[in-house]
């Protein structure tokens, strides 16, 4: 009888411990989703970023100076049109040129102008995107690989003003062909 009581007591303790562990699991999962948890580095894709209007996102003369405006030019596969899209666990992305320059919604002077800004390789490789808030974009899926790039700070979308012109930021409009991009 003593063995039976010891067995029942042991089973009761095991059930209590298991129940506590199961109850704690959702809280641990919730903590991981708010701080992104211990995830691997973000996925990235090197690509030409094409616009629905027929051009490609282009860094004029491949000039990587901070504040350099970006434009749309005839697709030619040059380094000036090679970008990397980094996807982060918080649902944002960064669009980089090389490993230390990132597309951002303006700088100190004018958030309405898309331009190049500095970032670090460690920041780009961080699962939660260790780049400046104006360098984060929400990619809105439009189907068939087309997306709108909405800036996380301004709430405006990247807009091509046509081949041969500098790009701008504008209120997001799904009917504006200049706001649809094929991003990696």
HULINUR-V561924 format. One record per residue. N is the residue number from 0. SS is DSSP state (H for helix, E for strand, L for the rest). Layout:
n=[N/N]
ss=[SS/SS]
//
This chain:
n=[0/1/2/3/4/5/6/7/8/9/10/11/12/13/14/15/16/17/18/19/20/21/22/23/24/25/26/27/28/29/30/31/32/33/34/35/36/37/38/39/40/41/42/43/44/45/46/47/48/49/50/51/52/53/54/55/56/57/58/59/60/61/62/63/64/65/66/67/68/69/70/71/72/73/74/75/76/77/78/79/80/81/82/83/84/85/86/87/88/89/90/91/92/93/94/95/96/97/98/99/100/101/102/103/104/105/106/107/108/109/110/111/112/113/114/115/116/117/118/119/120/121/122/123/124/125/126/127/128/129/130/131/132/133/134/135/136/137/138/139/140/141/142/143/144/145/146/147/148/149/150/151/152/153/154/155/156/157/158/159/160/161/162/163/164/165/166/167/168/169/170/171/172/173/174/175/176/177/178/179/180/181/182/183]
ss=[L/H/H/H/H/H/H/H/H/H/H/H/H/H/H/H/H/H/H/H/H/H/H/H/H/H/H/H/H/H/H/H/H/H/H/L/L/L/L/L/L/L/E/E/E/E/E/E/L/E/E/L/L/L/E/E/E/E/E/H/H/H/L/L/L/L/L/L/E/E/E/E/E/E/L/L/L/L/H/H/H/E/E/E/E/E/E/L/L/L/L/L/E/E/E/E/E/L/L/L/E/E/E/E/E/L/L/L/L/L/L/L/L/E/E/E/E/E/L/L/H/H/H/H/H/L/L/L/L/L/L/L/H/H/H/L/E/E/E/E/E/E/E/L/L/E/E/E/E/E/E/L/L/L/L/E/E/E/E/L/L/L/L/L/L/E/L/E/E/E/E/L/L/L/L/L/H/H/H/L/E/E/L/L]
//
